Protein backbone atom coordinates (compact mmCIF):
# COMPACT_ATOMS: atom_id res chain seq x y z
CA UNK A 1 0.00 0.00 0.00
CA UNK A 2 1.24 3.48 -0.80
CA UNK A 3 -0.27 5.31 2.17
CA UNK A 4 -0.35 4.85 5.94
CA UNK A 5 -4.12 5.19 5.67
CA UNK A 6 -5.33 2.09 3.82
CA UNK A 7 -7.80 2.77 1.07
CA UNK A 8 -9.65 -0.52 0.87
CA UNK A 9 -12.22 -1.37 -1.76
CA UNK A 10 -14.09 -4.64 -1.37
CA UNK A 11 -15.86 -5.91 -4.48
CA UNK A 12 -18.37 -8.77 -4.33
CA UNK A 13 -20.53 -10.19 -7.14
CA UNK A 14 -23.06 -10.77 -4.35
CA UNK A 15 -22.55 -10.70 -0.60
CA UNK A 16 -21.95 -14.26 0.70
CA UNK A 17 -24.20 -14.57 3.78
CA UNK A 18 -23.50 -10.93 4.62
CA UNK A 19 -19.83 -11.71 5.29
CA UNK A 20 -18.47 -8.83 3.22
CA UNK A 21 -20.62 -6.10 4.77
CA UNK A 22 -19.85 -7.42 8.26
CA UNK A 23 -16.11 -7.16 7.59
CA UNK A 24 -16.61 -3.62 6.33
CA UNK A 25 -18.49 -2.74 9.51
CA UNK A 26 -15.71 -4.23 11.63
CA UNK A 27 -13.06 -2.18 9.85
CA UNK A 28 -15.04 1.02 10.17
CA UNK A 29 -15.78 0.50 13.85
CA UNK A 30 -12.41 -0.70 15.07
CA UNK A 31 -9.66 0.65 12.80
CA UNK A 32 -8.38 4.20 12.65
CA UNK A 33 -7.74 5.76 10.29
CA UNK A 34 -9.30 3.74 7.51
CA UNK A 35 -11.17 4.39 4.29
CA UNK A 36 -13.09 1.30 3.26
CA UNK A 37 -15.99 0.74 0.87
CA UNK A 38 -17.87 -2.25 -0.49
CA UNK A 39 -19.33 -2.50 -3.99
CA UNK A 40 -21.86 -5.32 -4.40
CA UNK A 41 -22.59 -5.94 -8.06
CA UNK A 42 -25.60 -8.24 -8.26
CA UNK A 43 -28.57 -9.54 -6.34
CA UNK A 44 -28.17 -13.31 -6.18
CA UNK A 45 -30.83 -13.91 -3.55
CA UNK A 46 -33.38 -11.49 -2.14
CA UNK A 47 -31.99 -11.60 1.39
CA UNK A 48 -31.42 -7.83 1.53
CA UNK A 49 -28.25 -7.83 3.56
CA UNK A 50 -27.03 -4.46 4.73
CA UNK A 51 -25.14 -2.77 1.93
CA UNK A 52 -22.77 0.05 1.05
CA UNK A 53 -22.65 0.69 -2.71
CA UNK A 54 -25.20 -1.65 -4.24
CA UNK A 55 -25.19 -1.60 -8.03
CA UNK A 56 -28.81 -2.82 -8.53
CA UNK A 57 -29.96 0.28 -6.65
CA UNK A 58 -28.67 2.37 -9.53
CA UNK A 59 -31.46 1.13 -11.79
CA UNK A 60 -34.26 3.67 -11.86
CA UNK A 61 -36.85 1.35 -13.39
CA UNK A 62 -39.68 0.88 -10.87
CA UNK A 63 -39.79 -2.55 -9.23
CA UNK A 64 -36.65 -3.78 -10.99
CA UNK A 65 -35.17 -6.59 -8.92
CA UNK A 66 -32.58 -7.76 -11.45
CA UNK A 67 -28.88 -7.72 -11.13
CA UNK A 68 -26.66 -5.99 -13.66
CA UNK A 69 -26.59 -2.51 -15.14
CA UNK A 70 -25.18 -1.95 -18.57
CA UNK A 71 -23.91 1.31 -20.04
CA UNK A 72 -26.26 4.25 -19.44
CA UNK A 73 -27.37 4.16 -23.08
CA UNK A 74 -28.61 0.60 -22.59
CA UNK A 75 -30.15 0.93 -19.16
CA UNK A 76 -30.66 -2.16 -17.03
CA UNK A 77 -29.46 -5.41 -18.56
CA UNK A 78 -31.45 -7.39 -16.00
CA UNK A 79 -34.89 -6.03 -16.74
CA UNK A 80 -33.99 -5.02 -20.31
CA UNK A 81 -35.76 -1.69 -19.99
CA UNK A 82 -34.38 1.84 -20.39
CA UNK A 83 -33.16 3.37 -17.16
CA UNK A 84 -31.87 6.79 -16.30
CA UNK A 85 -28.51 5.94 -14.80
CA UNK A 86 -26.27 8.93 -14.29
CA UNK A 87 -22.64 8.60 -15.24
CA UNK A 88 -21.75 10.03 -11.85
CA UNK A 89 -22.71 6.73 -10.22
CA UNK A 90 -20.14 4.85 -12.25
CA UNK A 91 -17.65 7.70 -11.82
CA UNK A 92 -17.69 7.14 -8.06
CA UNK A 93 -17.03 3.41 -8.46
CA UNK A 94 -14.32 4.08 -11.05
CA UNK A 95 -12.61 6.55 -8.72
CA UNK A 96 -12.76 4.11 -5.82
CA UNK A 97 -11.04 1.48 -7.98
CA UNK A 98 -8.36 3.95 -9.07
CA UNK A 99 -7.70 5.24 -5.55
CA UNK A 100 -7.63 1.88 -3.74
CA UNK A 101 -4.46 0.63 -2.08
CA UNK A 102 -6.10 -2.78 -1.69
CA UNK A 103 -8.89 -4.30 -3.77
CA UNK A 104 -10.39 -7.15 -1.80
CA UNK A 105 -12.32 -9.44 -4.16
CA UNK A 106 -14.94 -11.76 -2.67
CA UNK A 107 -16.15 -15.13 -4.01
CA UNK A 108 -14.80 -15.66 -7.56
CA UNK A 109 -14.45 -12.02 -8.59
CA UNK A 110 -11.29 -10.69 -10.19
CA UNK A 111 -10.20 -7.76 -12.35
CA UNK A 112 -12.26 -9.09 -15.29
CA UNK A 113 -15.47 -8.36 -13.38
CA UNK A 114 -17.68 -5.78 -15.04
CA UNK A 115 -19.56 -3.20 -13.01
CA UNK A 116 -21.96 -1.72 -15.53
CA UNK A 117 -19.75 -0.18 -18.22
CA UNK A 118 -16.59 -0.57 -16.12
CA UNK A 119 -14.14 -3.42 -16.36
CA UNK A 120 -12.41 -3.34 -12.99
CA UNK A 121 -8.95 -4.14 -14.36
CA UNK A 122 -9.00 -1.12 -16.68
CA UNK A 123 -8.83 1.23 -13.71
CA UNK A 124 -6.49 -0.51 -11.22
CA UNK A 125 -3.21 1.24 -10.44
CA UNK A 126 -0.05 -0.91 -10.75
CA UNK A 127 0.69 -0.38 -7.04
CA UNK A 128 -2.71 -1.66 -5.91
CA UNK A 129 -2.69 -5.07 -4.25
CA UNK A 130 -5.39 -7.47 -5.41
CA UNK A 131 -6.57 -9.96 -2.77
CA UNK A 132 -8.95 -12.86 -3.32
CA UNK A 133 -11.30 -14.06 -0.57
CA UNK A 134 -13.05 -17.41 -0.99
CA UNK A 135 -16.26 -18.41 0.75
CA UNK A 136 -16.85 -21.91 -0.60
CA UNK A 137 -18.43 -21.27 -4.01
CA UNK A 138 -19.29 -24.59 -5.74
CA UNK A 139 -16.88 -23.92 -8.62
CA UNK A 140 -14.05 -23.24 -6.20
CA UNK A 141 -14.80 -26.45 -4.29
CA UNK A 142 -15.03 -28.47 -7.52
CA UNK A 143 -11.95 -26.98 -9.22
CA UNK A 144 -9.53 -25.77 -6.55
CA UNK A 145 -6.51 -26.50 -8.73
CA UNK A 146 -7.63 -23.87 -11.23
CA UNK A 147 -7.57 -21.23 -8.52
CA UNK A 148 -4.32 -22.40 -6.94
CA UNK A 149 -2.64 -22.11 -10.35
CA UNK A 150 -4.13 -18.69 -10.96
CA UNK A 151 -2.86 -17.25 -7.69
CA UNK A 152 0.53 -18.91 -8.02
CA UNK A 153 1.00 -17.31 -11.44
CA UNK A 154 -0.13 -13.87 -10.28
CA UNK A 155 1.54 -14.00 -6.87
CA UNK A 156 -1.63 -12.81 -5.17
CA UNK A 157 -2.50 -13.39 -1.55
CA UNK A 158 -5.70 -15.14 -0.60
CA UNK A 159 -8.15 -15.45 2.27
CA UNK A 160 -10.70 -18.13 3.12
CA UNK A 161 -13.74 -17.75 5.36
CA UNK A 162 -13.69 -21.19 7.03
CA UNK A 163 -10.75 -23.45 7.91
CA UNK A 164 -11.95 -26.38 5.78
CA UNK A 165 -11.19 -24.31 2.66
CA UNK A 166 -7.49 -24.41 3.57
CA UNK A 167 -7.53 -28.01 2.32
CA UNK A 168 -8.33 -26.59 -1.12
CA UNK A 169 -6.13 -23.49 -0.94
CA UNK A 170 -3.25 -24.32 1.44
CA UNK A 171 -1.38 -21.05 0.92
CA UNK A 172 -4.38 -18.97 1.98
CA UNK A 173 -4.96 -17.30 5.33
CA UNK A 174 -8.09 -18.10 7.32
CA UNK A 175 -9.99 -14.97 8.33
CA UNK A 176 -13.00 -15.79 10.54
CA UNK A 177 -16.28 -14.20 9.58
CA UNK A 178 -17.29 -11.27 11.72
CA UNK A 179 -20.62 -10.74 13.50
CA UNK A 180 -21.84 -7.30 14.64
CA UNK A 181 -22.61 -8.37 18.20
CA UNK A 182 -24.01 -5.07 19.41
CA UNK A 183 -26.65 -4.65 16.73
CA UNK A 184 -30.11 -5.38 18.18
CA UNK A 185 -30.97 -8.46 16.11
CA UNK A 186 -27.69 -10.13 17.13
CA UNK A 187 -28.45 -9.79 20.82
CA UNK A 188 -30.22 -12.48 22.88
CA UNK A 189 -33.85 -12.02 23.78
CA UNK A 190 -34.45 -10.86 27.33
CA UNK A 191 -36.06 -14.12 28.39
CA UNK A 192 -36.19 -17.76 27.31
CA UNK A 193 -39.18 -19.10 25.45
CA UNK A 194 -41.48 -20.95 27.80
CA UNK A 195 -43.94 -22.29 25.27
CA UNK A 196 -44.01 -25.69 23.61
CA UNK A 197 -42.94 -27.08 21.22
CA UNK A 198 -39.19 -26.59 21.26
CA UNK A 199 -38.27 -24.65 18.13
CA UNK A 200 -35.21 -25.56 16.02
CA UNK A 201 -34.23 -22.90 13.50
CA UNK A 202 -32.46 -23.90 10.31
CA UNK A 203 -31.58 -21.61 7.40
CA UNK A 204 -30.37 -23.61 4.39
CA UNK A 205 -29.55 -21.70 1.24
CA UNK A 206 -29.29 -25.15 -0.34
CA UNK A 207 -30.96 -28.03 1.48
CA UNK A 208 -28.76 -30.64 -0.17
CA UNK A 209 -25.63 -29.07 1.35
CA UNK A 210 -27.02 -28.43 4.83
CA UNK A 211 -28.34 -31.84 5.97
CA UNK A 212 -31.89 -30.51 5.95
CA UNK A 213 -33.44 -33.90 5.22
CA UNK A 214 -31.63 -35.46 8.17
CA UNK A 215 -32.87 -32.72 10.48
CA UNK A 216 -36.47 -33.01 9.31
CA UNK A 217 -36.38 -36.80 9.66
CA UNK A 218 -34.96 -36.64 13.18
CA UNK A 219 -37.57 -34.09 14.26
CA UNK A 220 -40.39 -36.16 12.74
CA UNK A 221 -39.17 -39.27 14.55
CA UNK A 222 -39.04 -37.41 17.85
CA UNK A 223 -42.56 -36.04 17.40
CA UNK A 224 -43.78 -39.58 16.72
CA UNK A 225 -42.28 -40.51 20.09
CA UNK A 226 -44.09 -37.66 21.81
CA UNK A 227 -41.22 -35.16 22.01
CA UNK A 228 -42.59 -31.64 21.38
CA UNK A 229 -40.22 -30.29 18.74
CA UNK A 230 -40.64 -28.35 15.51
CA UNK A 231 -38.27 -27.13 12.79
CA UNK A 232 -38.55 -23.54 11.67
CA UNK A 233 -37.13 -23.51 8.14
CA UNK A 234 -35.79 -20.05 7.37
CA UNK A 235 -35.81 -19.96 3.58
CA UNK A 236 -36.25 -17.17 1.04
CA UNK A 237 -36.50 -14.54 3.74
CA UNK A 238 -34.99 -11.13 4.14
CA UNK A 239 -32.05 -11.28 6.46
CA UNK A 240 -33.66 -9.18 9.18
CA UNK A 241 -36.61 -11.58 9.38
CA UNK A 242 -34.27 -14.56 9.41
CA UNK A 243 -32.33 -13.07 12.33
CA UNK A 244 -35.52 -12.21 14.21
CA UNK A 245 -36.93 -15.72 13.93
CA UNK A 246 -33.60 -17.33 14.73
CA UNK A 247 -33.20 -15.42 18.00
CA UNK A 248 -36.70 -16.57 19.00
CA UNK A 249 -35.79 -20.24 18.57
CA UNK A 250 -34.64 -22.64 21.29
CA UNK A 251 -32.03 -24.40 19.17
CA UNK A 252 -30.25 -23.72 15.90
CA UNK A 253 -29.09 -26.44 13.53
CA UNK A 254 -26.35 -25.41 11.11
CA UNK A 255 -25.23 -28.56 9.23
CA UNK A 256 -23.04 -31.67 9.55
CA UNK A 257 -20.51 -30.86 6.83
CA UNK A 258 -17.50 -30.58 9.17
CA UNK A 259 -17.25 -26.81 9.25
CA UNK A 260 -19.61 -24.04 10.38
CA UNK A 261 -21.52 -21.33 8.60
CA UNK A 262 -22.54 -17.76 9.25
CA UNK A 263 -25.79 -19.20 10.57
CA UNK A 264 -23.84 -20.72 13.46
CA UNK A 265 -22.13 -17.46 14.34
CA UNK A 266 -25.37 -15.50 14.25
CA UNK A 267 -27.12 -17.98 16.54
CA UNK A 268 -24.21 -18.14 18.99
CA UNK A 269 -24.23 -14.35 19.21
CA UNK A 270 -27.96 -14.46 19.92
CA UNK A 271 -27.42 -16.89 22.77
CA UNK A 272 -29.13 -19.76 20.97
CA UNK A 273 -27.75 -23.26 21.56
CA UNK A 274 -26.27 -24.30 18.22
CA UNK A 275 -25.67 -27.74 16.71
CA UNK A 276 -23.04 -28.20 14.00
CA UNK A 277 -20.74 -30.97 12.78
CA UNK A 278 -17.51 -29.07 13.49
CA UNK A 279 -14.65 -31.50 12.86
CA UNK A 280 -11.27 -31.74 14.56
CA UNK A 281 -9.50 -29.71 11.85
CA UNK A 282 -11.87 -26.79 12.29
CA UNK A 283 -11.77 -27.05 16.07
CA UNK A 284 -7.98 -26.92 16.05
CA UNK A 285 -7.94 -23.92 13.70
CA UNK A 286 -10.38 -22.01 15.92
CA UNK A 287 -8.37 -22.71 19.07
CA UNK A 288 -5.13 -21.67 17.40
CA UNK A 289 -6.55 -18.46 15.94
CA UNK A 290 -8.36 -17.24 19.03
CA UNK A 291 -6.13 -18.80 21.69
CA UNK A 292 -9.11 -20.43 23.39
CA UNK A 293 -9.95 -23.88 24.68
CA UNK A 294 -13.68 -24.55 25.11
CA UNK A 295 -15.88 -24.07 22.05
CA UNK A 296 -19.63 -23.36 22.23
CA UNK A 297 -21.10 -25.68 19.60
CA UNK A 298 -23.00 -28.85 20.38
CA UNK A 299 -20.95 -31.02 18.06
CA UNK A 300 -22.76 -33.71 16.06
CA UNK A 301 -20.68 -35.27 13.30
CA UNK A 302 -22.85 -38.19 12.21
CA UNK A 303 -26.53 -38.16 11.18
CA UNK A 304 -27.24 -41.06 13.56
CA UNK A 305 -26.25 -38.89 16.52
CA UNK A 306 -28.58 -36.04 15.60
CA UNK A 307 -31.85 -37.49 16.89
CA UNK A 308 -30.57 -38.41 20.38
CA UNK A 309 -28.88 -35.03 20.69
CA UNK A 310 -32.08 -33.22 19.76
CA UNK A 311 -34.03 -35.40 22.20
CA UNK A 312 -31.68 -34.50 25.06
CA UNK A 313 -31.70 -30.79 24.34
CA UNK A 314 -35.43 -30.64 23.69
CA UNK A 315 -36.16 -32.09 27.12
CA UNK A 316 -33.62 -30.04 29.08
CA UNK A 317 -34.42 -26.36 29.25
CA UNK A 318 -31.64 -25.92 31.81
CA UNK A 319 -28.99 -27.25 29.41
CA UNK A 320 -30.28 -25.05 26.61
CA UNK A 321 -30.15 -21.99 28.85
CA UNK A 322 -26.63 -22.75 30.09
CA UNK A 323 -25.29 -23.45 26.62
CA UNK A 324 -27.00 -20.39 25.19
CA UNK A 325 -25.46 -18.11 27.82
CA UNK A 326 -22.03 -19.66 27.23
CA UNK A 327 -22.46 -19.14 23.47
CA UNK A 328 -23.10 -15.43 23.83
CA UNK A 329 -20.23 -15.09 26.30
CA UNK A 330 -17.89 -16.83 23.83
CA UNK A 331 -18.80 -14.39 21.09
CA UNK A 332 -18.41 -11.39 23.39
CA UNK A 333 -15.02 -12.41 24.78
CA UNK A 334 -13.38 -14.59 22.12
CA UNK A 335 -14.90 -14.30 18.63
CA UNK A 336 -15.06 -10.54 18.70
CA UNK A 337 -15.48 -8.06 15.88
CA UNK A 338 -12.40 -6.21 17.16
CA UNK A 339 -10.24 -9.36 17.04
CA UNK A 340 -11.24 -10.05 13.45
CA UNK A 341 -10.72 -6.43 12.42
CA UNK A 342 -7.22 -6.65 13.88
CA UNK A 343 -6.49 -9.82 11.89
CA UNK A 344 -7.70 -8.24 8.65
CA UNK A 345 -5.70 -5.12 9.39
CA UNK A 346 -2.59 -7.24 9.94
CA UNK A 347 -3.23 -9.01 6.64
CA UNK A 348 -3.58 -5.75 4.73
CA UNK A 349 -0.61 -4.26 6.55
CA UNK A 350 1.76 -7.05 5.59
CA UNK A 351 2.62 -4.91 2.58
CA UNK A 352 2.21 -1.50 4.18
CA UNK A 353 5.07 0.95 4.72
CA UNK A 354 3.23 2.46 7.70
CA UNK A 355 0.38 0.61 9.32
CA UNK A 356 -2.80 2.08 10.77
CA UNK A 357 -3.83 1.12 14.28
CA UNK A 358 -6.79 -0.28 16.11
CA UNK A 359 -9.13 2.31 17.57
CA UNK A 360 -9.19 2.66 21.34
CA UNK A 361 -12.09 1.20 23.25
N, C-alpha and C positions, 0 to 999 in steps of 0.2 A: 504494500500500500504506500502511496506517496505522501500521505498526510497523517499527523498524529490523531486526527479525528476521522475515524473510519466512515467512509461513505458507502453504505451497504445497500445494494438493491437485490431483493429476493424476487425471483420470477417463477411462477408456478402455472402450469397449464390449467390445473384446478387444485384446490387446496385439499391435500390428503388428510381427512379427518380433522381439519382445523389445525394441523400441526404447524403450518407455516405462519399463520396469523398469531398463534400462541408464542412462537419464537420471537416474532416481531415485538409483541407486547413485552416479553421478558427483556429484550434489549432496551426498549424505550424506558422501562421502569427502573432498570437496575444498572445501566451503564451510562457513564458520563465522561466526556461528551460523545454523543453518537448521532449520526444521521442515517436512519434506516427506513426503507420503504418496501412495500410488497405489491407487485403487480400480479394479479390473477387474471388469466387470459380467457378461460371458458367456464361455463357452468356444466359440470359433469352430472351432478345430482342436484336436486333442489333442496339442499340441506340449509342453505342460507347461513353459512358460517360468517362470523364477523369478517370484515374486509377492510382493505386500505384503498388501493386503486383497483377497481373491478371493471375490466374491459366491457362486459355485457351491459353495464350501466350507461355506457356511452351511446347506446342505441336509443334514438328518440322515438321509435315506433311504439305506439301504445301496446301494452301487453306482450311485447316481445320477450320470450324467455329462452332464446337461442344463444349460441355461444360466441360466434366470431364476427368481428367487424372487418369489412374490407375497406378499400380506399374510400374517402368521402364521396367520390363520384358514383360509387356502387352502392353505398349504404350498407345495410346489414346482410352479410352472407347467410346468416342463419335463417332469418325469416324471409330473405330474398325480396325485401321491400325497400323503397328509398328511405333514407334516414338523414336527418340533418346532423351530421357529425362534424363539429368544428375542428379544424386542423390544430387548434391550440391544445386539444386533448392529447393528440399524438405527439405534439411538440414537448409536452411535459414528460411523457414517457421516454422520448428520444433523448432529452436532456439528462434524465436520470441515468440512462444507460451510459451516456458519454461521460458523466461526472463520477460514476461509481469507481471506488477503489476495489471493491469486491462485488462480483455478481454471483449470487448464491442461487443456482438452479435447483428446483425441486422436481421430483419424479424423474421423467426421462428427458426433460427439457435441455436444450443446449443452444448454441449461438445460431442455429438454423431456425429456431422458433420464430414464427411471424406473429407480430402483434398489430393487427390491422395492416396498414401499408408498410410497417417497419419489419425488416429482418434484423434481429437483435445484433448479429455479428457485424453488420455494416456500420455500427455506431460504437463499438467497443474500442477503448483506447488500448494500445499495446501494453501499457503498464498495469492494466486491470487484471486481477486474478479471477479466474473462472472456477467455481467450486460446484461439484455435483452431489446432491443429497438424495439418496434412495430410500423409498418407503415401502418397498415390496411389491411394486407393479408386476403383474403377471409376466410381461415380456422380460423384465429383468430376472425374475425367478427362473424362467424357462431358458434364458440365453445369457447367463452371467459372463461367459467367456467373451462374448461380443463387447461387453462393457469393460471388462478387465483390459482387453486389448486396446480399446479406445483410450482409456485413461493412461495406460502405459505409454502409448505413442504421443499423447499430448502432455504428459507429465503433470496432469491435474490432480489436485487433492480431492478426496471424497469423504462423504459422511453417510452413515446409515442410521435409521431411526430405531431399530431394535437389534439386539446382539446376534440373533440368528442369521441376519444378513451378512455378518462377517464371514460366515462359511462361504458365501458367494463372492464376496469382495474383501479378501483378507487384508489388503493394504488400506482399507478405509478406517475411519475413526467413528466409534459409536457415540452419538450425541442423543441422550435421552429426550423424549418428547416432554415439553413443558405444559403445565396446567396452571391457569390463573386462579390460584386458591382463594383469593379474597373477593372474587366476583360472586355476587349473590347466588347464582345457580350452581356454583361449585362448593357451596357451604352445606353442611348437614342441616336437616330439618331440626327444629327445636326439640321435638319429641319423637319417640319411636311410634310406629304404627301399632295399634292395639287391635285392629280388626282382622278377621279371618276372611279369605285364606291368605297364607304367606305368598307374597308376590315376588317372582323372580324376573328381573328385567334382562333383556337380551336384545342387542342391536346389531344384527348381521347385515352388512352391506351385501354380502353374498352368502346365502345359507349353506352352500356346499363347502365353503371354506371355514365355517364357524361352528361346525358340529351342532347345527340347529336341530336336525332330526334326532340326534341322540338326546338332546335336552328335552324335546317334546315327548319322546318315548318314555324317558325316565319320569317326567312329571305325570304323564298319563298313568303309568304303572302305580305310582304312589297314590294318586287319587283313587284308583281302583281298590287300593288297600285301605282307604279311609283317611289318608293324610291330606289335610287341606292345603293345597298348593296350586298356584296358577302361574303361567308364563305370560309376561307382558312383552310381546314382540314389538320392538321399536323400529319400524320400517317405514321408509318414505315419509319421514317427518322432518320438519325444520329443527335445526339443532337445539334451539331454545326449548322446544316442546320435549325433545328427547331427553335433555338434561333434567327438565322438571319432573318427568315421569320416572326417570332413573332414581332421582333422590328420594322419591316417595316409595321406592321398592324396599323389600326386606333383604333381598339378595340380588347380586348381579352375576350373571354367567357370561364370561368372555368367550373362550373357546379352548380346545384341547390340542392346539397345534404346536405346543412347545414353547411359544413365546407369549407375548401379551400385547394387547392393542390399546389404543387411546381410550376405548371403552372402559378398560380396567382402571386406568389412571383417573378418569373422571369419577368413577364410582368410589374408588378409594378416597379421593378428596372429599366426596360427599358423605363419607362415613358409612358407606354401604358395604357389608361383607361381600367379598368378591372371589369367585371361583375361576381359576384359570389353570391350564396345563403347563405351567412354567417349568421347563426342564433344567437339568443341572448346569448346562452351559450358560443359560440366561441368568440363573441364580448367581453363579460365580461372577459373571460380568457385572451384575448389579452391585454385589458386595464390594467388588474391586473399585468400581467407579465411585460409589458413595461412601465407602469406608464403613459399612454397616454390617450387622450380623443378621438379626431377625428380619424376615420379610413378611408383608401383611397378607399375601394371598392365601386362600384355601387351595392347596395344590391338588389337582386331580389330573392324572396323566393318562388314564385309561378309561374308555367309555364304561366299562363294567363297574368302575368305582364311583361313577357319577350318582347313580340312584341312592346308594347307601349314604353318601355324603349329603345329598339333598334331604334325605329323610332325617338325618341327625340334626342338621341346621334348622329344618322346618319345625322341629319339635323342641327346640331349645332357644327360646327368646334371649336367655341370659348369654349364651355363647354368641349369638348374633350381635347383641349390644356390645359385648366386650371386644369382639373382633372389629366391629364398625368403629368404635372409639380408637382402637389401636391403628386402624387404617388411616384415619384422619390425622392422628398424631404423627405417623410415619411421613405423610406428605408434608406436614407443616415443619418437621424437623430434619428430614433427610432428603426427600425428593423435592427440593424447593425450586421455585422459579429463579431465585438468585443464584443458586448453585449451577443451574443449567446455563443461565446467562453468562456466568463466569467461564464455563467450559467453552461456550461458543466464542466468547471474546478471546480466550487463549488460542483457539483454533485460528481465528482471523488474524490475531496478532503474531502468529508464527512467522509472518513475512514482514511485519511492520517495523519501521525504523524507530517509531516512538509509539508506545501503546497507550490507549485510553485506560481508564480505571473504573472499577466498580463504584457506583454511587454509595454514599454513606446511608446507613439506616437498614 
